[in-house]
Amino acid sequence: MLQERNPAIEDSTKILIVDDDDRNLKLLEALLRFHKYDVAKAYNGEEALSAMRSIDFDLILSDVMMPCMDGFELCRRIKQNSNTRLVPVVMLTALDDIPSKVKAIESGADDFMNKPPNQIELCARIKSLVHLKRVNSKMTSIHNVIFSLANAVEAKDSYTQGHIDRVSNLAVSIGKRIGLMDSEIEALKLEAHCTTSVKLPYRTRFSTSRARSRRRNGRS
């Protein structure tokens, strides 16, 4: 069962711990609450995904070996979902072999630590990853503002109307054809959209001036 987060620290960093061992959950919960983090717990991957649908977590600490859904699959699903792909995932495991670490990286994990984690090291990594996540989230918000402004400018000119969406859709189509992951396709779409948006003001001024010139020539 998922334990509700502490409402007394509403604005603190929200961390979800995922582990099927109740002792590990309690130890990590005590450690994180001592450092003023807002903590929720899940006993398997399915519970974790369910919790993430209703709570915007800043970081996930997940065990690897769990029933129903292991940590690798949980991480993979988090990173494939456009709504959660920016949430850092730290894998915690007793496994110390290279293949397991490689599999964690391939699943999209942002970090990998052995159990039991060193308290100072864990808190340092959490702080760094949460900061990075918030920076990336702000960048995504900035991209959305740019898109809105570019679409507003584009809509005023018949020569450029729909151009940004056409370029973005073409980029997505190419990404799918060459087998990119969903997160990579989303990044490609953002890049195409931003690149087109930056070039748009000049295109709009040029086409608008050309249209005015044609109107003047038509009247003369």
MDTraj code that builds the backbone (N, CA, C; nanometers):
import mdtraj as md
import numpy as np

residues = "MET LEU GLN GLU ARG ASN PRO ALA ILE GLU ASP SER THR LYS ILE LEU ILE VAL ASP ASP ASP ASP ARG ASN LEU LYS LEU LEU GLU ALA LEU LEU ARG PHE HIS LYS TYR ASP VAL ALA LYS ALA TYR ASN GLY GLU GLU ALA LEU SER ALA MET ARG SER ILE ASP PHE ASP LEU ILE LEU SER ASP VAL MET MET PRO CYS MET ASP GLY PHE GLU LEU CYS ARG ARG ILE LYS GLN ASN SER ASN THR ARG LEU VAL PRO VAL VAL MET LEU THR ALA LEU ASP ASP ILE PRO SER LYS VAL LYS ALA ILE GLU SER GLY ALA ASP ASP PHE MET ASN LYS PRO PRO ASN GLN ILE GLU LEU CYS ALA ARG ILE LYS SER LEU VAL HIS LEU LYS ARG VAL ASN SER LYS MET THR SER ILE HIS ASN VAL ILE PHE SER LEU ALA ASN ALA VAL GLU ALA LYS ASP SER TYR THR GLN GLY HIS ILE ASP ARG VAL SER ASN LEU ALA VAL SER ILE GLY LYS ARG ILE GLY LEU MET ASP SER GLU ILE GLU ALA LEU LYS LEU GLU ALA HIS CYS THR THR SER VAL LYS LEU PRO TYR ARG THR ARG PHE SER THR SER ARG ALA ARG SER ARG ARG ARG ASN GLY ARG SER".split()
xyz = np.array([
    [0.0836, -0.1200, 0.0000],
    [0.0000, 0.0000, 0.0000],
    [0.0867, 0.1245, 0.0000],
    [0.0383, 0.2297, -0.0665],
    [0.1104, 0.3561, -0.0741],
    [0.0812, 0.4386, 0.0495],
    [0.1862, 0.4927, 0.1112],
    [0.1676, 0.5798, 0.2262],
    [0.1571, 0.7240, 0.1794],
    [0.0577, 0.7970, 0.2305],
    [0.0376, 0.9351, 0.1890],
    [0.1536, 1.0220, 0.2337],
    [0.1821, 1.1268, 0.1558],
    [0.2897, 1.2168, 0.1905],
    [0.2490, 1.3060, 0.3063],
    [0.3450, 1.3634, 0.3746],
    [0.3221, 1.4445, 0.4919],
    [0.2718, 1.5825, 0.4507],
    [0.1483, 1.6214, 0.4863],
    [0.0952, 1.7503, 0.4441],
    [0.1605, 1.8679, 0.5146],
    [0.2307, 1.8413, 0.6227],
    [0.2933, 1.9487, 0.6996],
    [0.4105, 2.0108, 0.6270],
    [0.4639, 1.9395, 0.5258],
    [0.5776, 1.9926, 0.4503],
    [0.5432, 1.9948, 0.3027],
    [0.4310, 2.0629, 0.2735],
    [0.3698, 2.0648, 0.1406],
    [0.4661, 2.1108, 0.0324],
    [0.5484, 2.2120, 0.0641],
    [0.6301, 2.2736, -0.0395],
    [0.7709, 2.2158, -0.0477],
    [0.8005, 2.1114, 0.0280],
    [0.9346, 2.0554, 0.0258],
    [0.9528, 1.9625, -0.0929],
    [1.0761, 1.9166, -0.1119],
    [1.1057, 1.8235, -0.2197],
    [1.0318, 1.6917, -0.1967],
    [0.9627, 1.6456, -0.2995],
    [0.8806, 1.5247, -0.2884],
    [0.9558, 1.4052, -0.3470],
    [0.9784, 1.3048, -0.2643],
    [1.0531, 1.1864, -0.3057],
    [0.9676, 1.0620, -0.2867],
    [0.9663, 0.9759, -0.3885],
    [0.8955, 0.8478, -0.3803],
    [0.9972, 0.7358, -0.3652],
    [0.9830, 0.6566, -0.2570],
    [1.0696, 0.5408, -0.2342],
    [0.9936, 0.4157, -0.2772],
    [1.0589, 0.3327, -0.3578],
    [0.9943, 0.2110, -0.4080],
    [1.0789, 0.0902, -0.3676],
    [1.0222, 0.0036, -0.2828],
    [1.0959, -0.1148, -0.2361],
    [0.9954, -0.2124, -0.1771],
    [1.0128, -0.3409, -0.2037],
    [0.9203, -0.4408, -0.1490],
    [0.9582, -0.4831, -0.0075],
    [1.0713, -0.4362, 0.0428],
    [1.1172, -0.4694, 0.1784],
    [1.0810, -0.3547, 0.2725],
    [0.9910, -0.3809, 0.3658],
    [0.9417, -0.2763, 0.4552],
    [1.0529, -0.2172, 0.5416],
    [1.1530, -0.2971, 0.5768],
    [1.2634, -0.2461, 0.6587],
    [1.3430, -0.1414, 0.5825],
    [1.3692, -0.1675, 0.4552],
    [1.4417, -0.0701, 0.3732],
    [1.3615, 0.0593, 0.3578],
    [1.2317, 0.0445, 0.3391],
    [1.1458, 0.1622, 0.3246],
    [1.1508, 0.2497, 0.4499],
    [1.1422, 0.1855, 0.5661],
    [1.1413, 0.2615, 0.6912],
    [1.2748, 0.3306, 0.7163],
    [1.3845, 0.2632, 0.6833],
    [1.5168, 0.3232, 0.7027],
    [1.5352, 0.4456, 0.6132],
    [1.4998, 0.4310, 0.4861],
    [1.5138, 0.5431, 0.3930],
    [1.4171, 0.6563, 0.4283],
    [1.2966, 0.6202, 0.4686],
    [1.1987, 0.7220, 0.5056],
    [1.2493, 0.8046, 0.6237],
    [1.3024, 0.7380, 0.7261],
    [1.3542, 0.8088, 0.8434],
    [1.4692, 0.9013, 0.8055],
    [1.5580, 0.8523, 0.7191],
    [1.6724, 0.9324, 0.6750],
    [1.6264, 1.0570, 0.5999],
    [1.5337, 1.0387, 0.5058],
    [1.4901, 1.1505, 0.4219],
    [1.4057, 1.2511, 0.5005],
    [1.3214, 1.2032, 0.5894],
    [1.2412, 1.2947, 0.6703],
    [1.3300, 1.3760, 0.7647],
    [1.4377, 1.3161, 0.8113],
    [1.5326, 1.3886, 0.8967],
    [1.5899, 1.5085, 0.8219],
    [1.6057, 1.4937, 0.6906],
    [1.6582, 1.6025, 0.6076],
    [1.5462, 1.6870, 0.5447],
    [1.4259, 1.6768, 0.6024],
    [1.3120, 1.7622, 0.5654],
    [1.2553, 1.7347, 0.4260],
    [1.2734, 1.6131, 0.3764],
    [1.2111, 1.5778, 0.2487],
    [1.0698, 1.5253, 0.2729],
    [0.9838, 1.5484, 0.1777],
    [0.8467, 1.4975, 0.1809],
    [0.8485, 1.3599, 0.1153],
    [0.8097, 1.2566, 0.1899],
    [0.8304, 1.1184, 0.1449],
    [0.6989, 1.0432, 0.1262],
    [0.6923, 0.9671, 0.0168],
    [0.5843, 0.8713, -0.0051],
    [0.6491, 0.7360, -0.0327],
    [0.5749, 0.6273, -0.0053],
    [0.6302, 0.4932, -0.0218],
    [0.5415, 0.4085, -0.1124],
    [0.6068, 0.3223, -0.1909],
    [0.5358, 0.2250, -0.2742],
    [0.6104, 0.0922, -0.2635],
    [0.5355, -0.0178, -0.2678],
    [0.5968, -0.1498, -0.2482],
    [0.6278, -0.2221, -0.3791],
    [0.5897, -0.1644, -0.4910],
    [0.6240, -0.2233, -0.6203],
    [0.6078, -0.1183, -0.7305],
    [0.6454, -0.1553, -0.8511],
    [0.6413, -0.0621, -0.9621],
    [0.5022, -0.0137, -0.9975],
    [0.4033, -0.1031, -0.9893],
    [0.2657, -0.0652, -1.0219],
    [0.2150, 0.0423, -0.9268],
    [0.2428, 0.0264, -0.7972],
    [0.2020, 0.1268, -0.7000],
    [0.2728, 0.2590, -0.7258],
    [0.3986, 0.2505, -0.7647],
    [0.4757, 0.3716, -0.7922],
    [0.4161, 0.4490, -0.9092],
    [0.3851, 0.3809, -1.0183],
    [0.3262, 0.4465, -1.1352],
    [0.1901, 0.5068, -1.1019],
    [0.1134, 0.4362, -1.0190],
    [-0.0165, 0.4872, -0.9776],
    [-0.0013, 0.6167, -0.8981],
    [0.0970, 0.6195, -0.8084],
    [0.1208, 0.7397, -0.7273],
    [0.1644, 0.8563, -0.8131],
    [0.2425, 0.8284, -0.9174],
    [0.2948, 0.9350, -1.0032],
    [0.1875, 0.9975, -1.0911],
    [0.0746, 0.9330, -1.1033],
    [-0.0347, 0.9908, -1.1819],
    [-0.1033, 1.1051, -1.1069],
    [-0.0883, 1.1065, -0.9747],
    [-0.1578, 1.2082, -0.8948],
    [-0.0642, 1.3027, -0.8209],
    [0.0643, 1.2671, -0.8109],
    [0.1597, 1.3504, -0.7375],
    [0.2796, 1.3809, -0.8263],
    [0.3210, 1.5061, -0.8272],
    [0.4362, 1.5485, -0.9065],
    [0.5625, 1.5336, -0.8218],
    [0.6247, 1.4156, -0.8290],
    [0.7442, 1.3895, -0.7486],
    [0.8671, 1.4556, -0.8099],
    [0.9615, 1.4907, -0.7223],
    [1.0873, 1.5512, -0.7673],
    [1.1944, 1.4463, -0.7933],
    [1.1787, 1.3263, -0.7343],
    [1.2799, 1.2211, -0.7514],
    [1.2231, 1.0868, -0.7077],
    [1.2709, 0.9797, -0.7722],
    [1.2307, 0.8428, -0.7381],
    [1.3529, 0.7656, -0.6911],
    [1.3419, 0.7015, -0.5745],
    [1.4439, 0.6084, -0.5262],
    [1.3852, 0.4689, -0.5366],
    [1.4408, 0.3867, -0.6244],
    [1.3786, 0.2571, -0.6502],
    [1.4755, 0.1407, -0.6314],
    [1.4245, 0.0362, -0.5671],
    [1.4964, -0.0903, -0.5606],
    [1.4936, -0.1532, -0.7001],
    [1.5804, -0.2499, -0.7236],
    [1.5841, -0.3171, -0.8540],
    [1.5004, -0.4448, -0.8526],
    [1.5272, -0.5334, -0.7575],
    [1.4595, -0.6625, -0.7530],
    [1.3290, -0.6520, -0.6744],
    [1.2154, -0.6490, -0.7477],
    [1.0841, -0.6391, -0.6848],
    [0.9849, -0.7274, -0.7594],
    [0.8794, -0.7738, -0.6907],
    [0.7762, -0.8525, -0.7598],
    [0.6891, -0.7635, -0.8474],
    [0.6140, -0.8248, -0.9363],
    [0.5201, -0.7566, -1.0277],
    [0.5930, -0.6778, -1.1353],
    [0.6791, -0.5871, -1.0958],
    [0.7530, -0.5048, -1.1908],
    [0.8855, -0.4650, -1.1270],
    [0.9972, -0.5032, -1.1885],
    [1.1260, -0.4686, -1.1282],
    [1.1612, -0.3228, -1.1533],
    [1.2704, -0.2778, -1.0906],
    [1.3104, -0.1388, -1.1005],
    [1.3481, -0.0953, -1.2410],
    [1.4043, -0.1872, -1.3184],
    [1.4423, -0.1549, -1.4566],
    [1.3193, -0.1191, -1.5402],
    [1.2147, -0.2002, -1.5287],
    [1.0927, -0.1758, -1.6050],
    [1.0225, -0.0492, -1.5559],
    [1.0228, -0.0284, -1.4254],
    [0.9635, 0.0929, -1.3704],
    [1.0328, 0.2167, -1.4272],
    [1.1635, 0.2148, -1.4250],
    [1.2410, 0.3267, -1.4772],
    [1.2125, 0.3491, -1.6250],
    [1.2061, 0.2400, -1.7004],
    [1.1806, 0.2496, -1.8443],
    [1.0452, 0.3168, -1.8711],
    [0.9438, 0.2794, -1.7951],
    [0.8107, 0.3371, -1.8161],
    [0.8061, 0.4842, -1.7760],
    [0.8772, 0.5187, -1.6698],
    [0.8824, 0.6587, -1.6268],
    [0.9438, 0.7450, -1.7352],
    [1.0522, 0.6959, -1.7942],
    [1.1240, 0.7750, -1.8946],
    [1.0531, 0.7777, -2.0291],
    [0.9659, 0.6818, -2.0551],
    [0.8919, 0.6793, -2.1815],
    [0.7656, 0.7640, -2.1772],
    [0.7257, 0.8054, -2.0574],
    [0.6056, 0.8862, -2.0402],
    [0.6435, 1.0343, -2.0462],
    [0.5837, 1.1085, -2.1377],
    [0.6187, 1.2497, -2.1547],
    [0.5879, 1.3325, -2.0304],
    [0.4959, 1.2855, -1.9461],
    [0.4602, 1.3590, -1.8252],
    [0.5579, 1.3358, -1.7105],
    [0.6368, 1.2290, -1.7170],
    [0.7257, 1.1953, -1.6046],
    [0.8721, 1.1788, -1.6457],
    [0.9034, 1.1961, -1.7730],
    [1.0376, 1.1649, -1.8213],
    [1.1477, 1.2505, -1.7590],
    [1.1115, 1.3693, -1.7072],
    [1.2114, 1.4567, -1.6462],
    [1.2374, 1.4243, -1.4996],
    [1.1577, 1.3345, -1.4414],
    [1.1757, 1.2992, -1.2996],
    [1.2987, 1.2093, -1.2852],
    [1.3981, 1.2498, -1.2048],
    [1.5187, 1.1670, -1.1879],
    [1.4862, 1.0345, -1.1177],
    [1.5514, 0.9289, -1.1630],
    [1.5350, 0.7970, -1.1009],
    [1.6711, 0.7475, -1.0537],
    [1.6795, 0.7176, -0.9244],
    [1.8019, 0.6628, -0.8667],
    [1.7754, 0.5174, -0.8303],
    [1.8545, 0.4267, -0.8850],
    [1.8383, 0.2841, -0.8576],
    [1.9220, 0.2459, -0.7356],
    [1.8575, 0.1796, -0.6381],
    [1.9252, 0.1317, -0.5185],
    [1.9213, -0.0208, -0.5181],
    [2.0383, -0.0844, -0.5106],
    [2.0398, -0.2304, -0.5196],
    [2.1612, -0.2894, -0.4516],
    [2.1472, -0.4160, -0.4132],
    [2.2606, -0.4891, -0.3566],
    [2.3478, -0.5460, -0.4670],
    [2.2978, -0.5436, -0.5916],
    [2.3756, -0.5944, -0.7041],
    [2.4944, -0.5033, -0.7323],
    [2.6079, -0.5636, -0.7572],
    [2.7289, -0.4831, -0.7791],
    [2.8001, -0.5240, -0.9068],
    [2.7284, -0.5888, -0.9975],
    [2.7916, -0.6357, -1.1202],
    [2.7721, -0.5343, -1.2322],
    [2.8633, -0.5356, -1.3267],
    [2.8606, -0.4410, -1.4367],
    [2.7347, -0.4551, -1.5230],
    [2.6914, -0.5787, -1.5582],
    [2.5702, -0.5916, -1.6412],
    [2.4474, -0.5241, -1.5801],
    [2.4326, -0.5302, -1.4471],
    [2.3180, -0.4666, -1.3818],
    [2.3259, -0.3148, -1.3939],
    [2.4461, -0.2612, -1.3794],
    [2.4635, -0.1167, -1.3925],
    [2.4369, -0.0716, -1.5352],
    [2.4827, -0.1505, -1.6311],
    [2.4583, -0.1177, -1.7718],
    [2.3085, -0.1223, -1.8018],
    [2.2403, -0.2221, -1.7479],
    [2.0959, -0.2345, -1.7696],
    [2.0218, -0.1162, -1.7089],
    [2.0685, -0.0686, -1.5938],
    [2.0062, 0.0476, -1.5296],
    [2.0216, 0.1712, -1.6174],
    [2.1394, 0.1885, -1.6730],
    [2.1643, 0.3030, -1.7616],
    [2.0772, 0.2932, -1.8869],
    [2.0679, 0.1733, -1.9442],
    [1.9869, 0.1529, -2.0637],
    [1.8384, 0.1761, -2.0359],
    [1.7973, 0.1549, -1.9119],
    [1.6578, 0.1776, -1.8745],
    [1.6277, 0.3255, -1.8553],
    [1.7336, 0.4072, -1.8510],
    [1.7146, 0.5514, -1.8365],
    [1.7432, 0.6047, -1.6983],
    [1.7995, 0.5201, -1.6088],
    [1.8275, 0.5649, -1.4722],
    [1.9263, 0.6815, -1.4726],
    [1.9015, 0.7776, -1.3833],
    [1.9888, 0.8942, -1.3732],
    [2.1071, 0.8694, -1.2809],
    [2.0936, 0.7700, -1.1922],
    [2.2040, 0.7368, -1.1021],
    [2.1844, 0.5955, -1.0500],
    [2.2910, 0.5402, -0.9921],
    [2.2913, 0.4009, -0.9477],
    [2.3742, 0.3929, -0.8203],
    [2.3134, 0.3467, -0.7094],
    [2.3848, 0.3383, -0.5818],
    [2.3650, 0.2007, -0.5195],
    [2.4681, 0.1552, -0.4500],
    [2.4595, 0.0272, -0.3820],
    [2.3947, 0.0432, -0.2451],
    [2.3289, -0.0636, -0.2001],
    [2.2698, -0.0663, -0.0663],
    [2.3744, -0.1135, 0.0359],
    [2.3695, -0.0600, 0.1564],
    [2.2940, 0.0604, 0.1960],
    [2.3666, 0.1850, 0.1486],
    [2.2949, 0.2851, 0.1022],
    [2.3620, 0.4050, 0.0502],
    [2.4243, 0.4872, 0.1616],
    [2.5362, 0.5501, 0.1319],
    [2.5984, 0.6425, 0.2263],
    [2.5096, 0.7658, 0.2406],
    [2.4804, 0.8051, 0.3629],
    [2.3860, 0.9141, 0.3881],
    [2.4296, 1.0451, 0.3226],
    [2.5554, 1.0819, 0.3387],
    [2.6047, 1.2082, 0.2838],
    [2.6020, 1.2042, 0.1308],
    [2.6475, 1.0923, 0.0742],
    [2.6500, 1.0785, -0.0711],
    [2.5088, 1.0808, -0.1292],
    [2.4158, 1.0102, -0.0647],
    [2.2783, 1.0048, -0.1141],
    [2.2151, 1.1434, -0.1145],
    [2.2311, 1.2163, -0.0056],
    [2.1711, 1.3504, 0.0026],
    [2.2328, 1.4454, -0.1003],
    [2.3632, 1.4313, -0.1245],
    [2.4295, 1.5157, -0.2237],
    [2.3759, 1.4867, -0.3635],
    [2.3560, 1.3593, -0.3944],
    [2.3052, 1.3223, -0.5267],
    [2.1602, 1.3657, -0.5435],
    [2.0811, 1.3518, -0.4382],
    [1.9417, 1.3957, -0.4436],
    [1.9347, 1.5457, -0.4723],
    [2.0136, 1.6218, -0.3994],
    [2.0139, 1.7671, -0.4173],
    [2.0514, 1.8056, -0.5605],
    [2.1534, 1.7402, -0.6142],
    [2.1997, 1.7703, -0.7494],
    [2.0951, 1.7343, -0.8537],
    [2.0361, 1.6151, -0.8419],
    [1.9384, 1.5689, -0.9409],
    [1.8088, 1.6488, -0.9361],
    [1.7650, 1.6852, -0.8170],
    [1.6427, 1.7648, -0.8044],
    [1.6636, 1.9031, -0.8648],
    [1.7799, 1.9604, -0.8413],
    [1.8113, 2.0911, -0.9016],
    [1.8079, 2.0821, -1.0538],
    [1.8683, 1.9769, -1.1085],
    [1.8697, 1.9584, -1.2536],
    [1.7289, 1.9401, -1.3077],
    [1.6464, 1.8652, -1.2364],
    [1.5086, 1.8415, -1.2804],
    [1.4298, 1.9716, -1.2870],
    [1.4494, 2.0571, -1.1880],
    [1.3760, 2.1830, -1.1851],
    [1.4240, 2.2783, -1.2941],
    [1.5528, 2.2754, -1.3232],
    [1.6051, 2.3565, -1.4328],
    [1.5447, 2.3098, -1.5655],
    [1.5411, 2.1782, -1.5864],
    [1.4840, 2.1226, -1.7096],
    [1.3352, 2.1549, -1.7220],
    [1.2654, 2.1517, -1.6089],
    [1.1225, 2.1839, -1.6103],
    [1.1003, 2.3294, -1.6496],
    [1.1868, 2.4184, -1.5991],
    [1.1757, 2.5596, -1.6363],
    [1.2036, 2.5790, -1.7842],
    [1.3012, 2.5042, -1.8361],
    [1.3325, 2.5136, -1.9778],
    [1.2150, 2.4685, -2.0629],
    [1.1463, 2.3632, -2.0186],
    [1.0283, 2.3156, -2.0909],
    [0.9192, 2.4225, -2.0909],
    [0.9028, 2.4912, -1.9774],
    [0.8036, 2.5992, -1.9696],
    [0.8404, 2.7126, -2.0646],
    [0.9698, 2.7440, -2.0729],
    [1.0159, 2.8483, -2.1647],
    [0.9876, 2.8083, -2.3090],
    [1.0114, 2.6802, -2.3412],
    [0.9821, 2.6301, -2.4759],
    [0.8342, 2.6494, -2.5085],
    [0.7475, 2.6200, -2.4115],
    [0.6036, 2.6336, -2.4349],
    [0.5647, 2.7781, -2.4624],
    [0.6293, 2.8719, -2.3910],
    [0.6028, 3.0141, -2.4147],
    [0.6468, 3.0524, -2.5557],
    [0.7665, 3.0044, -2.5956],
    [0.8174, 3.0337, -2.7300],
    [0.7218, 2.9798, -2.8361],
    [0.6725, 2.8574, -2.8149],
    [0.5788, 2.7978, -2.9098],
    [0.4540, 2.8849, -2.9245],
    [0.4012, 2.9300, -2.8108],
    [0.2789, 3.0099, -2.8125],
    [0.3003, 3.1417, -2.8868],
    [0.4142, 3.2075, -2.8580],
    [0.4439, 3.3340, -2.9248],
    [0.4645, 3.3132, -3.0749],
    [0.5389, 3.2074, -3.1093],
    [0.5653, 3.1804, -3.2507],
    [0.4372, 3.1486, -3.3260],
    [0.3501, 3.0707, -3.2643],
    [0.2233, 3.0378, -3.3301],
    [0.1358, 3.1613, -3.3474],
    [0.1427, 3.2524, -3.2480],
    [0.0639, 3.3753, -3.2573],
    [0.1134, 3.4616, -3.3727],
    [0.2470, 3.4724, -3.3864],
    [0.3045, 3.5498, -3.4962],
    [0.2742, 3.4838, -3.6302],
    [0.2898, 3.3519, -3.6321],
    [0.2698, 3.2761, -3.7552],
    [0.1268, 3.2889, -3.8071],
    [0.0318, 3.2913, -3.7145],
    [-0.1095, 3.2940, -3.7531],
    [-0.1488, 3.4233, -3.8228],
    [-0.0658, 3.5278, -3.8071],
    [-0.0973, 3.6570, -3.8676],
    [-0.0549, 3.6662, -4.0139],
    [0.0162, 3.5650, -4.0609],
    [0.0680, 3.5731, -4.1977],
    [0.0343, 3.4462, -4.2743],
    [-0.0327, 3.4596, -4.3850],
    [-0.0772, 3.3426, -4.4623],
    [0.0383, 3.2660, -4.5246],
    [0.1543, 3.3328, -4.5440],
    [0.2677, 3.2669, -4.6076],
    [0.3374, 3.1689, -4.5126],
    [0.3262, 3.1934, -4.3801],
    [0.3965, 3.1071, -4.2837],
    [0.3020, 3.0219, -4.1993],
    [0.1719, 3.0424, -4.2146],
    [0.0763, 2.9724, -4.1293],
    [0.0904, 2.8210, -4.1401],
    [0.1063, 2.7562, -4.0237],
    [0.1188, 2.6106, -4.0184],
    [0.2590, 2.5584, -4.0429],
    [0.3556, 2.6483, -4.0712],
    [0.4913, 2.6023, -4.1045],
    [0.5593, 2.5351, -3.9860],
    [0.5448, 2.5925, -3.8660],
    [0.6095, 2.5360, -3.7470],
    [0.5587, 2.3952, -3.7203],
    [0.4276, 2.3773, -3.7248],
    [0.3703, 2.2444, -3.7006],
    [0.4132, 2.1446, -3.8076],
    [0.4231, 2.1904, -3.9321],
    [0.4655, 2.1000, -4.0399],
    [0.6082, 2.0508, -4.0172],
    [0.6971, 2.1422, -3.9777],
    [0.8357, 2.1037, -3.9528],
    [0.8448, 2.0088, -3.8335],
    [0.7716, 2.0378, -3.7247],
    [0.7725, 1.9531, -3.6056],
    [0.7179, 1.8135, -3.6368],
    [0.6081, 1.8078, -3.7113],
    [0.5485, 1.6788, -3.7466],
    [0.6416, 1.5967, -3.8359],
    [0.7129, 1.6651, -3.9247],
    [0.8089, 1.5955, -4.0099],
    [0.9232, 1.5382, -3.9262],
    [0.9695, 1.6150, -3.8278],
    [1.0769, 1.5681, -3.7401],
    [1.0323, 1.4444, -3.6612],
    [0.9089, 1.4471, -3.6110],
    [0.8546, 1.3326, -3.5370],
    [0.8445, 1.2109, -3.6277],
    [0.7979, 1.2304, -3.7483],
    [0.7842, 1.1204, -3.8439],
    [0.9193, 1.0558, -3.8741],
    [1.0207, 1.1396, -3.8934],
    [1.1552, 1.0875, -3.9213],
    [1.2087, 1.0126, -3.7995],
    [1.1873, 1.0682, -3.6807],
    [1.2338, 1.0040, -3.5574],
    [1.1734, 0.8660, -3.5375],
    [1.0426, 0.8543, -3.5644],
    [0.9760, 0.7241, -3.5513],
    [1.0286, 0.6251, -3.6550],
    [1.0539, 0.6743, -3.7753],
    [1.0985, 0.5858, -3.8833],
    [1.2366, 0.5267, -3.8550],
    [1.3239, 0.6053, -3.7900],
    [1.4586, 0.5553, -3.7621],
    [1.4679, 0.4860, -3.6264],
    [1.3527, 0.4728, -3.5574],
    [1.3485, 0.3936, -3.4354],
    [1.3917, 0.4628, -3.3086],
    [1.3752, 0.5943, -3.2995],
    [1.4120, 0.6653, -3.1771],
    [1.3125, 0.6339, -3.0655],
    [1.3589, 0.6461, -2.9384],
    [1.2713, 0.6293, -2.8226],
    [1.1780, 0.7498, -2.8128],
    [1.0678, 0.7334, -2.7375],
    [0.9702, 0.8412, -2.7225],
    [1.0339, 0.9682, -2.6681],
    [1.1225, 0.9539, -2.5681],
    [1.1875, 1.0707, -2.5095],
    [1.2766, 1.1405, -2.6113],
    [1.3420, 1.0624, -2.6977],
    [1.4277, 1.1198, -2.8012],
    [1.3449, 1.1897, -2.9088],
    [1.2298, 1.1318, -2.9412],
    [1.1407, 1.1933, -3.0396],
    [1.0871, 1.3257, -2.9858],
    [1.0534, 1.3284, -2.8566],
    [1.0040, 1.4522, -2.7965],
    [1.1108, 1.5602, -2.7987],
    [1.2357, 1.5212, -2.7700],
    [1.3463, 1.6173, -2.7747],
    [1.3672, 1.6686, -2.9171],
    [1.3552, 1.5793, -3.0152],
    [1.3691, 1.6180, -3.1557],
    [1.2591, 1.7154, -3.1963],
    [1.1382, 1.6904, -3.1485],
    [1.0252, 1.7784, -3.1789],
    [1.0481, 1.9173, -3.1211],
    [1.0965, 1.9223, -2.9954],
    [1.1255, 2.0508, -2.9316],
    [1.2320, 2.1276, -3.0085],
    [1.3373, 2.0564, -3.0492],
    [1.4468, 2.1210, -3.1220],
    [1.3977, 2.1762, -3.2556],
    [1.3183, 2.0977, -3.3273],
    [1.2649, 2.1438, -3.4555],
    [1.1748, 2.2646, -3.4373],
    [1.0929, 2.2591, -3.3319],
    [1.0002, 2.3683, -3.3058],
    [1.0751, 2.4957, -3.2696],
    [1.1766, 2.4828, -3.1830],
    [1.2538, 2.6000, -3.1404],
    [1.3325, 2.6596, -3.2562],
    [1.3957, 2.5732, -3.3352],
    [1.4744, 2.6212, -3.4490],
    [1.3869, 2.6971, -3.5477],
    [1.2698, 2.6438, -3.5763],
    [1.1776, 2.7097, -3.6690],
    [1.1249, 2.8400, -3.6097],
    [1.0995, 2.8393, -3.4762],
    [1.0469, 2.9580, -3.4104],
    [1.1460, 3.0721, -3.4162],
    [1.2743, 3.0415, -3.3975],
    [1.3768, 3.1448, -3.3999],
    [1.3863, 3.2089, -3.5371],
    [1.3702, 3.1291, -3.6429],
    [1.3804, 3.1799, -3.7796],
    [1.2525, 3.2494, -3.8257],
    [1.1437, 3.2245, -3.7567],
    [1.0136, 3.2704, -3.8037],
    [0.9999, 3.4215, -3.8158],
    [1.0459, 3.5032, -3.7166],
    [1.0235, 3.6471, -3.7282],
    [1.0768, 3.7056, -3.8580],
    [1.1982, 3.6646, -3.9016],
    [1.2531, 3.7161, -4.0268],
    [1.1673, 3.6717, -4.1445],
    [1.1254, 3.5443, -4.1452],
    [1.0422, 3.4921, -4.2534],
    [0.9117, 3.5701, -4.2609],
    [0.8560, 3.5986, -4.1428],
    [0.7289, 3.6690, -4.1391],
    [0.7436, 3.8107, -4.1925],
    [0.8496, 3.8814, -4.1488],
    [0.8714, 4.0177, -4.1973],
    [0.8925, 4.0183, -4.3482],
    [0.9707, 3.9208, -4.3973],
    [1.0011, 3.9158, -4.5399],
    [0.8749, 3.8910, -4.6223],
    [0.7970, 3.7898, -4.5791],
    [0.6778, 3.7548, -4.6558],
    [0.5735, 3.8651, -4.6484],
    [0.5643, 3.9323, -4.5310],
    [0.4685, 4.0403, -4.5162],
    [0.5057, 4.1582, -4.6056],
    [0.6352, 4.1901, -4.6103],
    [0.6821, 4.2980, -4.6963],
    [0.6563, 4.2652, -4.8425],
    [0.6770, 4.1378, -4.8788],
    [0.6539, 4.0962, -5.0166],
    [0.5060, 4.1094, -5.0533],
    [0.4199, 4.0729, -4.9577],
    [0.2761, 4.0816, -4.9828],
    [0.2341, 4.2270, -5.0008],
    [0.2890, 4.3169, -4.9179],
    [0.2565, 4.4593, -4.9304],
    [0.3045, 4.5147, -5.0645],
    [0.4245, 4.4708, -5.1049],
    [0.4796, 4.5166, -5.2324],
    [0.3892, 4.4743, -5.3481],
    [0.3387, 4.3507, -5.3393],
    [0.2518, 4.3022, -5.4465],
    [0.1217, 4.3819, -5.4506],
    [0.0704, 4.4181, -5.3305],
    [-0.0545, 4.4939, -5.3265],
    [-0.0345, 4.6322, -5.3876],
    [0.0828, 4.6936, -5.3555],
    [0.1098, 4.8261, -5.4124],
    [0.1230, 4.8185, -5.5649],
    [0.1944, 4.7168, -5.6114],
    [0.2116, 4.7000, -5.7567],
    [0.0775, 4.6756, -5.8253],
    [-0.0103, 4.6062, -5.7558],
    [-0.1414, 4.5780, -5.8144],
    [-0.2255, 4.7024, -5.8271],
    [-0.2067, 4.7963, -5.7347],
    [-0.2853, 4.9198, -5.7388],
    [-0.2269, 5.0203, -5.8377],
    [-0.0935, 5.0128, -5.8683],
    [-0.0280, 5.1107, -5.9538],
    [-0.0566, 5.0835, -6.1018],
])
top = md.Topology()
chain = top.add_chain()
for i, resn in enumerate(residues, 1):
    res = top.add_residue(resn, chain, resSeq=i)
    for name in ("N", "CA", "C"):
        top.add_atom(name, md.element.get_by_symbol(name[0]), res)
traj = md.Trajectory(xyz[None], top)
